[in-house]
Amino acid sequence: MPKVSVIMAAYNEENNISKAIESILNQSFKDFEFIIINDGSTDGTEEIVKKYQYNENRILLIAKENTGLADSLNLGIKNSRSDFIARIDADDIADEKRLEIQVNYLESNPEIALVGSWCYLINLSNNIKKECKPPTKDKDIRKYMQKDNPFIHSSVMFSKYAIEKVGYYNLIKVMEDYDLWIRIAKNYKVANIPLFLILRYENRNLYTRPCHQGLNRYDIYSFRLKIQLQAVKYFGVYPETFWYLSRTIISMVACRLGLRR
């Protein structure tokens, strides 16, 4: 049984997926399986994965009709055989020690059920454009959850037991990860490692973006407000809580008035 199951969902990623796959196959930590879900791609994504699979028995390819990111990730998790689940998006790149560092962290801190990391946002020339540094400690993450998503989706590793207990990703059109992290944090401790273990490109695939799923900006802010209120319900009120909620409500009003598109 592998110690880690790496889960990737891909939709029309022929231009990016090779770098993402190679960043996992080249990890210093070798005891993993790599589950790649082809979510109904219409380009050459599946053929590229099959070429890697031919020489790599750790890759399991699951091909299905397009049903969205959350459903694809749930399918990958349910087919996994490991205690730890690691996420990677098909247009991101993992540092070569990412799995090693996170496995060691979770084994050394068994009270932590979900761990992420910091990341670099880079351009096509691989130049760093921005450092993304979400909070690292459990208490700070819980507070931040009332403002925004405190985890970079591609950076997380979590306990399979924990996700089975809280009920997997909800099949919502946007912020499915943000929603899941709050449910995990309600029951378990969480953390971010203050290391840059993920590279994300500026030209990210629009697969998961709301504008490609029939949502307008008002819908997006409505989803955000619901998740923020869920965080308030679970973690209580902080001095900043009303400011965080007010910003979202103001954005919703601005959308309704046509001041924000």
C-alpha positions as CSV (number, residue, x, y, z in Angstrom):
1,M,0.0,0.0,0.0
2,P,1.5,3.4,-0.9
3,K,1.8,6.0,1.8
4,V,0.4,8.9,-0.3
5,S,-2.2,9.1,-3.1
6,V,-1.6,12.1,-5.3
7,I,-4.9,13.2,-7.0
8,M,-5.0,15.3,-10.1
9,A,-8.1,16.2,-12.2
10,A,-7.5,17.4,-15.7
11,Y,-9.7,19.1,-18.4
12,N,-8.1,20.2,-21.7
13,E,-4.7,20.5,-20.2
14,E,-2.5,19.3,-23.1
15,N,-0.3,22.4,-22.9
16,N,0.4,22.2,-19.2
17,I,0.0,18.7,-17.8
18,S,3.4,17.3,-18.7
19,K,5.2,19.7,-16.4
20,A,2.7,18.9,-13.6
21,I,3.1,15.1,-14.0
22,E,6.9,15.3,-14.2
23,S,7.0,17.4,-11.0
24,I,5.3,14.6,-9.2
25,L,7.2,11.7,-10.8
26,N,10.5,13.5,-9.9
27,Q,9.6,13.8,-6.2
28,S,12.3,12.8,-3.6
29,F,9.6,10.9,-1.8
30,K,8.8,7.8,-3.9
31,D,6.1,5.8,-2.0
32,F,3.0,7.2,-3.7
33,E,0.4,6.4,-6.3
34,F,-0.7,9.0,-8.8
35,I,-4.4,9.1,-9.7
36,I,-5.2,11.2,-12.7
37,I,-8.8,11.8,-13.6
38,N,-9.4,12.9,-17.2
39,D,-12.7,14.9,-16.8
40,G,-14.0,14.6,-20.3
41,S,-11.1,16.4,-22.1
42,T,-11.6,17.1,-25.8
43,D,-7.9,17.7,-26.6
44,G,-4.8,15.5,-26.2
45,T,-4.8,15.4,-22.4
46,E,-5.6,11.7,-22.1
47,E,-3.1,10.6,-24.8
48,I,-0.3,12.5,-22.9
49,V,-1.2,10.8,-19.6
50,K,-1.2,7.4,-21.3
51,K,2.3,8.0,-22.6
52,Y,3.5,8.6,-19.0
53,Q,1.5,5.7,-17.7
54,Y,3.1,3.3,-20.2
55,N,6.5,3.7,-18.4
56,E,5.2,4.4,-14.9
57,N,3.1,1.8,-12.9
58,R,2.3,4.3,-10.2
59,I,-0.1,6.2,-12.5
60,L,-3.7,5.2,-12.5
61,L,-5.7,7.0,-15.2
62,I,-9.5,7.3,-14.8
63,A,-11.4,8.6,-17.8
64,K,-14.9,9.8,-17.5
65,E,-17.4,12.3,-18.9
66,N,-17.1,15.9,-17.8
67,T,-18.8,16.4,-14.5
68,G,-16.6,19.0,-12.9
69,L,-13.7,19.3,-10.5
70,A,-15.3,18.4,-7.2
71,D,-16.9,15.2,-8.6
72,S,-13.6,14.2,-10.2
73,L,-11.6,14.7,-7.0
74,N,-14.1,12.7,-5.0
75,L,-13.8,9.9,-7.5
76,G,-10.0,10.0,-7.2
77,I,-10.1,9.9,-3.4
78,K,-12.6,7.0,-3.4
79,N,-10.2,5.1,-5.6
80,S,-7.1,5.9,-3.5
81,R,-5.4,3.3,-1.3
82,S,-3.4,5.6,1.0
83,D,-3.8,7.2,4.4
84,F,-2.6,10.6,3.0
85,I,-4.1,12.4,0.0
86,A,-2.1,15.1,-1.8
87,R,-3.6,17.4,-4.4
88,I,-2.0,18.8,-7.5
89,D,-3.7,20.8,-10.3
90,A,-2.8,19.9,-13.9
91,D,-1.3,23.4,-14.5
92,D,0.8,23.7,-11.4
93,I,4.3,22.4,-10.5
94,A,5.3,20.9,-7.2
95,D,8.7,21.4,-5.6
96,E,10.7,18.1,-5.7
97,K,10.7,17.8,-1.9
98,R,7.0,18.8,-1.5
99,L,5.7,15.2,-0.7
100,E,8.7,14.4,1.6
101,I,8.3,17.6,3.6
102,Q,4.5,17.2,4.0
103,V,4.6,13.5,4.9
104,N,7.2,14.2,7.6
105,Y,5.2,17.0,8.9
106,L,1.9,15.0,9.2
107,E,3.7,12.1,10.8
108,S,5.4,14.4,13.3
109,N,2.2,16.2,14.0
110,P,-0.6,13.6,14.1
111,E,-3.1,16.1,15.5
112,I,-3.0,17.9,12.1
113,A,-5.4,16.5,9.5
114,L,-4.8,19.1,6.7
115,V,-1.6,20.8,5.8
116,G,-0.8,23.2,2.9
117,S,2.1,25.4,2.0
118,W,3.0,28.8,0.5
119,C,3.4,29.2,-3.3
120,Y,5.0,31.3,-6.0
121,L,2.9,32.8,-8.7
122,I,5.1,32.7,-11.9
123,N,4.8,33.9,-15.5
124,L,5.5,31.9,-18.7
125,S,9.2,32.7,-18.4
126,N,9.2,31.2,-14.9
127,N,9.8,34.5,-13.3
128,I,8.3,35.0,-9.9
129,K,5.5,37.6,-10.0
130,K,4.0,37.2,-6.5
131,E,4.5,35.3,-3.2
132,C,1.4,33.7,-1.8
133,K,1.8,33.3,2.0
134,P,-1.4,32.3,3.8
135,P,-1.3,32.0,7.6
136,T,0.4,28.9,9.0
137,K,-1.0,28.3,12.5
138,D,-4.3,26.7,13.3
139,K,-5.7,29.6,15.2
140,D,-4.8,32.1,12.6
141,I,-6.1,30.0,9.8
142,R,-9.5,29.7,11.5
143,K,-9.7,33.4,11.8
144,Y,-8.6,33.9,8.2
145,M,-11.3,31.5,7.0
146,Q,-13.9,34.3,7.7
147,K,-12.1,36.4,5.2
148,D,-10.9,34.1,2.4
149,N,-9.6,30.7,1.5
150,P,-6.5,30.0,3.6
151,F,-5.2,27.1,1.6
152,I,-3.7,26.9,-1.9
153,H,-5.6,23.9,-3.3
154,S,-2.6,22.4,-5.2
155,S,-0.5,22.5,-2.0
156,V,-2.6,20.5,0.4
157,M,-2.1,17.1,1.8
158,F,-4.8,15.7,4.1
159,S,-5.9,12.6,6.0
160,K,-8.1,10.3,4.0
161,Y,-9.8,9.4,7.3
162,A,-10.7,13.1,8.0
163,I,-12.2,13.7,4.6
164,E,-14.3,10.5,4.8
165,K,-15.6,11.8,8.2
166,V,-16.6,15.2,7.0
167,G,-18.1,14.0,3.7
168,Y,-15.8,14.8,0.7
169,Y,-16.0,17.8,-1.6
170,N,-19.5,19.2,-1.9
171,L,-20.7,19.3,-5.5
172,I,-20.9,23.1,-5.8
173,K,-19.8,25.2,-8.7
174,V,-17.2,27.3,-7.0
175,M,-15.1,27.3,-3.9
176,E,-15.5,23.6,-3.3
177,D,-12.1,23.5,-1.6
178,Y,-12.8,26.5,0.7
179,D,-16.0,24.8,1.8
180,L,-14.2,21.5,2.5
181,W,-11.3,23.1,4.5
182,I,-13.8,24.8,6.8
183,R,-15.6,21.4,7.5
184,I,-12.2,19.8,8.2
185,A,-11.1,22.6,10.5
186,K,-14.3,22.3,12.4
187,N,-13.3,18.8,13.5
188,Y,-9.5,18.8,13.3
189,K,-6.4,21.0,13.5
190,V,-4.9,22.4,10.3
191,A,-1.7,24.2,9.2
192,N,0.3,25.6,6.4
193,I,4.1,25.0,6.1
194,P,5.9,28.3,5.6
195,L,7.8,27.0,2.6
196,F,7.2,27.6,-1.1
197,L,6.3,24.1,-2.2
198,I,4.1,25.0,-5.3
199,L,4.5,27.0,-8.4
200,R,1.4,28.4,-10.1
201,Y,1.3,29.9,-13.5
202,E,-0.5,33.2,-14.3
203,N,-2.1,31.7,-17.4
204,R,-4.0,29.1,-15.3
205,N,-6.6,26.9,-17.0
206,L,-10.1,28.3,-16.7
207,Y,-11.5,24.8,-15.9
208,T,-12.6,25.7,-12.3
209,R,-13.3,29.4,-12.8
210,P,-16.9,30.5,-12.2
211,C,-17.3,32.4,-15.4
212,H,-16.9,29.1,-17.2
213,Q,-19.7,27.5,-15.2
214,G,-22.6,29.9,-15.7
215,L,-21.9,32.0,-12.7
216,N,-21.8,35.8,-12.6
217,R,-19.9,37.9,-10.1
218,Y,-22.9,38.3,-7.9
219,D,-23.2,34.5,-7.7
220,I,-19.6,34.2,-6.7
221,Y,-19.9,36.7,-3.9
222,S,-23.1,34.9,-2.7
223,F,-21.1,31.7,-2.5
224,R,-18.3,33.4,-0.6
225,L,-20.8,35.0,1.9
226,K,-22.4,31.6,2.6
227,I,-19.0,30.0,3.3
228,Q,-17.9,33.0,5.4
229,L,-21.0,32.7,7.5
230,Q,-20.3,28.9,7.9
231,A,-16.9,29.8,9.3
232,V,-18.4,32.3,11.7
233,K,-20.8,29.6,12.9
234,Y,-18.0,27.1,13.5
235,F,-15.3,29.3,14.8
236,G,-17.0,32.2,16.5
237,V,-16.8,36.0,16.1
238,Y,-13.5,37.9,15.9
239,P,-13.0,41.7,15.9
240,E,-12.5,41.5,12.2
241,T,-15.5,39.3,11.4
242,F,-18.0,42.1,10.6
243,W,-15.4,43.9,8.3
244,Y,-14.9,40.6,6.4
245,L,-18.6,40.1,5.9
246,S,-19.3,43.7,5.1
247,R,-16.7,43.7,2.3
248,T,-18.4,40.7,0.6
249,I,-21.9,42.2,1.1
250,I,-20.7,45.6,-0.4
251,S,-19.3,43.7,-3.4
252,M,-22.7,41.9,-3.9
253,V,-24.5,45.2,-3.8
254,A,-22.1,46.7,-6.3
255,C,-22.8,43.8,-8.6
256,R,-26.5,44.3,-8.3
257,L,-26.1,48.0,-9.1
258,G,-23.9,47.3,-12.1
259,L,-20.9,49.0,-10.5
260,R,-18.9,45.7,-10.7
261,R,-19.0,43.2,-13.5
